[in-house]
Amino acid sequence: MKCSARGCKEQAAWALRWNNPKIHEPDRRKVWLACEAHREHLADFLAARGFLREIDRSLDA
C-alpha cells in the first residue's frame, strides 16, 4: 500500500487511525497510511485538528 501524503509513491509503514468527532461516531476510525518520511507530518496535521486517535505500525486497517 502507498503512503497517503499527496504525491508520495513510497510504501506505507504506518497506519494513522483518526475520526472527526463532529461527523463520525466515537468508535469509527478512518485510516491514513504513512511512509517513514511522512508519518510525523500527517500525524501532526491530524493531531492539530483533534482527529488523531492511534498510530500503529501494523497496516491492518
CNS distance restraints for C-alpha pairs under 8 A (distance, minus, plus):
assign (resid   1 and name CA) (resid  11 and name CA) 5.84 0.50 0.50
assign (resid   1 and name CA) (resid  12 and name CA) 5.78 0.50 0.50
assign (resid   1 and name CA) (resid  33 and name CA) 7.80 0.50 0.50
assign (resid   2 and name CA) (resid   8 and name CA) 7.59 0.50 0.50
assign (resid   2 and name CA) (resid   9 and name CA) 5.93 0.50 0.50
assign (resid   2 and name CA) (resid  10 and name CA) 5.73 0.50 0.50
assign (resid   2 and name CA) (resid  11 and name CA) 4.66 0.50 0.50
assign (resid   2 and name CA) (resid  12 and name CA) 5.07 0.50 0.50
assign (resid   2 and name CA) (resid  33 and name CA) 7.00 0.50 0.50
assign (resid   2 and name CA) (resid  34 and name CA) 7.62 0.50 0.50
assign (resid   2 and name CA) (resid  35 and name CA) 7.76 0.50 0.50
assign (resid   3 and name CA) (resid   8 and name CA) 6.06 0.50 0.50
assign (resid   3 and name CA) (resid   9 and name CA) 6.43 0.50 0.50
assign (resid   3 and name CA) (resid  10 and name CA) 5.81 0.50 0.50
assign (resid   3 and name CA) (resid  11 and name CA) 5.89 0.50 0.50
assign (resid   3 and name CA) (resid  12 and name CA) 4.63 0.50 0.50
assign (resid   3 and name CA) (resid  32 and name CA) 7.76 0.50 0.50
assign (resid   3 and name CA) (resid  33 and name CA) 5.03 0.50 0.50
assign (resid   3 and name CA) (resid  34 and name CA) 4.50 0.50 0.50
assign (resid   3 and name CA) (resid  35 and name CA) 5.37 0.50 0.50
assign (resid   3 and name CA) (resid  38 and name CA) 7.87 0.50 0.50
assign (resid   4 and name CA) (resid   8 and name CA) 7.12 0.50 0.50
assign (resid   4 and name CA) (resid  12 and name CA) 7.96 0.50 0.50
assign (resid   4 and name CA) (resid  32 and name CA) 5.77 0.50 0.50
assign (resid   4 and name CA) (resid  33 and name CA) 5.14 0.50 0.50
assign (resid   4 and name CA) (resid  34 and name CA) 5.87 0.50 0.50
assign (resid   5 and name CA) (resid  34 and name CA) 6.93 0.50 0.50
assign (resid   5 and name CA) (resid  38 and name CA) 6.73 0.50 0.50
assign (resid   5 and name CA) (resid  42 and name CA) 7.33 0.50 0.50
assign (resid  10 and name CA) (resid  35 and name CA) 6.21 0.50 0.50
assign (resid  11 and name CA) (resid  34 and name CA) 7.92 0.50 0.50
assign (resid  11 and name CA) (resid  35 and name CA) 5.94 0.50 0.50
assign (resid  12 and name CA) (resid  33 and name CA) 5.62 0.50 0.50
assign (resid  12 and name CA) (resid  34 and name CA) 4.81 0.50 0.50
assign (resid  12 and name CA) (resid  35 and name CA) 4.19 0.50 0.50
assign (resid  12 and name CA) (resid  36 and name CA) 7.46 0.50 0.50
assign (resid  13 and name CA) (resid  33 and name CA) 7.27 0.50 0.50
assign (resid  13 and name CA) (resid  34 and name CA) 6.01 0.50 0.50
assign (resid  13 and name CA) (resid  35 and name CA) 5.09 0.50 0.50
assign (resid  13 and name CA) (resid  36 and name CA) 6.47 0.50 0.50
assign (resid  13 and name CA) (resid  57 and name CA) 6.28 0.50 0.50
assign (resid  13 and name CA) (resid  58 and name CA) 7.55 0.50 0.50
assign (resid  13 and name CA) (resid  59 and name CA) 7.01 0.50 0.50
assign (resid  14 and name CA) (resid  33 and name CA) 5.71 0.50 0.50
assign (resid  14 and name CA) (resid  34 and name CA) 5.06 0.50 0.50
assign (resid  14 and name CA) (resid  35 and name CA) 6.35 0.50 0.50
assign (resid  14 and name CA) (resid  36 and name CA) 7.51 0.50 0.50
assign (resid  14 and name CA) (resid  39 and name CA) 6.93 0.50 0.50
assign (resid  14 and name CA) (resid  55 and name CA) 6.92 0.50 0.50
assign (resid  14 and name CA) (resid  56 and name CA) 5.75 0.50 0.50
assign (resid  14 and name CA) (resid  57 and name CA) 4.68 0.50 0.50
assign (resid  14 and name CA) (resid  58 and name CA) 6.50 0.50 0.50
assign (resid  14 and name CA) (resid  59 and name CA) 6.21 0.50 0.50
assign (resid  15 and name CA) (resid  31 and name CA) 6.23 0.50 0.50
assign (resid  15 and name CA) (resid  32 and name CA) 5.94 0.50 0.50
assign (resid  15 and name CA) (resid  33 and name CA) 4.79 0.50 0.50
assign (resid  15 and name CA) (resid  34 and name CA) 6.39 0.50 0.50
assign (resid  15 and name CA) (resid  55 and name CA) 5.79 0.50 0.50
assign (resid  15 and name CA) (resid  56 and name CA) 5.15 0.50 0.50
assign (resid  15 and name CA) (resid  57 and name CA) 6.29 0.50 0.50
assign (resid  15 and name CA) (resid  58 and name CA) 6.61 0.50 0.50
assign (resid  15 and name CA) (resid  59 and name CA) 5.40 0.50 0.50
assign (resid  15 and name CA) (resid  60 and name CA) 7.86 0.50 0.50
assign (resid  15 and name CA) (resid  61 and name CA) 7.34 0.50 0.50
assign (resid  16 and name CA) (resid  31 and name CA) 5.52 0.50 0.50
assign (resid  16 and name CA) (resid  32 and name CA) 5.14 0.50 0.50
assign (resid  16 and name CA) (resid  33 and name CA) 6.14 0.50 0.50
assign (resid  16 and name CA) (resid  34 and name CA) 7.30 0.50 0.50
assign (resid  16 and name CA) (resid  43 and name CA) 6.91 0.50 0.50
assign (resid  16 and name CA) (resid  52 and name CA) 7.19 0.50 0.50
assign (resid  16 and name CA) (resid  53 and name CA) 7.68 0.50 0.50
assign (resid  16 and name CA) (resid  54 and name CA) 5.97 0.50 0.50
assign (resid  16 and name CA) (resid  55 and name CA) 4.60 0.50 0.50
assign (resid  16 and name CA) (resid  56 and name CA) 6.48 0.50 0.50
assign (resid  17 and name CA) (resid  29 and name CA) 5.69 0.50 0.50
assign (resid  17 and name CA) (resid  30 and name CA) 5.61 0.50 0.50
assign (resid  17 and name CA) (resid  31 and name CA) 4.61 0.50 0.50
assign (resid  17 and name CA) (resid  32 and name CA) 6.59 0.50 0.50
assign (resid  17 and name CA) (resid  52 and name CA) 6.36 0.50 0.50
assign (resid  17 and name CA) (resid  53 and name CA) 5.64 0.50 0.50
assign (resid  17 and name CA) (resid  54 and name CA) 5.06 0.50 0.50
assign (resid  17 and name CA) (resid  55 and name CA) 6.15 0.50 0.50
assign (resid  17 and name CA) (resid  56 and name CA) 7.83 0.50 0.50
assign (resid  18 and name CA) (resid  29 and name CA) 5.25 0.50 0.50
assign (resid  18 and name CA) (resid  30 and name CA) 5.25 0.50 0.50
assign (resid  18 and name CA) (resid  31 and name CA) 6.27 0.50 0.50
assign (resid  18 and name CA) (resid  32 and name CA) 7.96 0.50 0.50
assign (resid  18 and name CA) (resid  46 and name CA) 7.43 0.50 0.50
assign (resid  18 and name CA) (resid  51 and name CA) 5.27 0.50 0.50
assign (resid  18 and name CA) (resid  52 and name CA) 4.51 0.50 0.50
assign (resid  18 and name CA) (resid  53 and name CA) 4.93 0.50 0.50
assign (resid  18 and name CA) (resid  54 and name CA) 6.82 0.50 0.50
assign (resid  19 and name CA) (resid  24 and name CA) 6.16 0.50 0.50
assign (resid  19 and name CA) (resid  26 and name CA) 7.66 0.50 0.50
assign (resid  19 and name CA) (resid  28 and name CA) 6.48 0.50 0.50
assign (resid  19 and name CA) (resid  29 and name CA) 5.37 0.50 0.50
assign (resid  19 and name CA) (resid  30 and name CA) 5.87 0.50 0.50
assign (resid  19 and name CA) (resid  51 and name CA) 5.18 0.50 0.50
assign (resid  19 and name CA) (resid  52 and name CA) 6.80 0.50 0.50
assign (resid  19 and name CA) (resid  53 and name CA) 7.16 0.50 0.50
assign (resid  20 and name CA) (resid  24 and name CA) 5.58 0.50 0.50
assign (resid  20 and name CA) (resid  50 and name CA) 7.67 0.50 0.50
assign (resid  20 and name CA) (resid  51 and name CA) 5.32 0.50 0.50
assign (resid  21 and name CA) (resid  25 and name CA) 6.76 0.50 0.50
assign (resid  21 and name CA) (resid  26 and name CA) 6.50 0.50 0.50
assign (resid  21 and name CA) (resid  51 and name CA) 7.26 0.50 0.50
assign (resid  24 and name CA) (resid  28 and name CA) 6.17 0.50 0.50
assign (resid  31 and name CA) (resid  61 and name CA) 6.75 0.50 0.50
assign (resid  33 and name CA) (resid  59 and name CA) 7.77 0.50 0.50
assign (resid  34 and name CA) (resid  38 and name CA) 5.69 0.50 0.50
assign (resid  34 and name CA) (resid  39 and name CA) 5.03 0.50 0.50
assign (resid  34 and name CA) (resid  42 and name CA) 7.38 0.50 0.50
assign (resid  35 and name CA) (resid  39 and name CA) 5.95 0.50 0.50
assign (resid  38 and name CA) (resid  42 and name CA) 6.06 0.50 0.50
assign (resid  39 and name CA) (resid  43 and name CA) 6.00 0.50 0.50
assign (resid  40 and name CA) (resid  44 and name CA) 5.96 0.50 0.50
assign (resid  41 and name CA) (resid  45 and name CA) 6.25 0.50 0.50
assign (resid  42 and name CA) (resid  46 and name CA) 6.35 0.50 0.50
assign (resid  43 and name CA) (resid  47 and name CA) 5.94 0.50 0.50
assign (resid  43 and name CA) (resid  52 and name CA) 6.81 0.50 0.50
assign (resid  43 and name CA) (resid  55 and name CA) 7.99 0.50 0.50
assign (resid  44 and name CA) (resid  48 and name CA) 5.94 0.50 0.50
assign (resid  45 and name CA) (resid  49 and name CA) 6.86 0.50 0.50
assign (resid  46 and name CA) (resid  50 and name CA) 6.39 0.50 0.50
assign (resid  46 and name CA) (resid  51 and name CA) 5.10 0.50 0.50
assign (resid  46 and name CA) (resid  52 and name CA) 5.06 0.50 0.50
assign (resid  47 and name CA) (resid  51 and name CA) 5.69 0.50 0.50
assign (resid  47 and name CA) (resid  52 and name CA) 4.94 0.50 0.50
